[in-house]
Amino acid sequence: MIICFCSGVTDSDISEAIAAIRTSDPRAVITPGKVYRALGKAPRCGGCVREFVDHMRSDEQFAVPAELRGLRPPTPAVEPEAAEPPLRPAV
């Protein structure tokens, strides 16, 4: 199935690129940009991004390697600040 009509990228192209990236560097964090570069192509209009990323996420080789998960400490939840009253126009 064609995912990106502008560049002619199919779902199997994406899967093959992910497999190639993972084979060359098992610890790689795979991004859409890396997939496009591996295919020798570039995104144009951006209309395919959502479907492109959804297909990447569904690929079993896409996941972040286990040894790279949880490296960043969790960030505390930040309470939204109270909304300031709107400014009144000068009369």
Sequence and secondary structure as in RCSB ss.txt:
>XXXX:A:sequence
MIICFCSGVTDSDISEAIAAIRTSDPRAVITPGKVYRALGKAPRCGGCVREFVDHMRSDEQFAVPAELRGLRPPT
PAVEPEAAEPPLRPAV
>XXXX:A:secstr
 EEETTTTEEHHHHHHHHHHHHHH TT    HHHHHHHHT    S TTHHHHHHHHHHSTT S  GGGTT S   
                
